[in-house]
Amino acid sequence: MFQIVLCNCPDSEVAEAIAEKLITDQLAACVNILPKIKSFYRWQGKQECDEEIMLLIKSKQQLFPQLEQTIIALHPYDVVEIIALTIQQGNELYLNWIHDTVKK
């Protein structure tokens, strides 16, 4: 029912724009911005290393399609990292807060 969605962004401007839009549109109850993570990856046949900003987005599974489209619309990457992890357990009061905060 509930998810944490991970999304890496190139800079704080993109991260903050996505976070604000997701909260404004009630697609997420909370978005944490984790600055200056270092990502190592392979892209177009080359090994790369970049500093990125990670978003930890708390939402509901049924909102994922809208959440994904919103992120893609605001994100500059050709291939956007959007990974949803199901929350198996959590503080009942916190999960109720997520439920009450996002779109019904």
Secondary structure, DSSP 4 states (H G I P E B T S, - for coil): -EEEEEEEESSHHHHHHHHHHHHHTTS-SEEEEEEEEEEEEEETTEEEEEEEEEEEEEEEGGGHHHHHHHHHHH---SS---EEEE-----HHHHHHHHHHS--
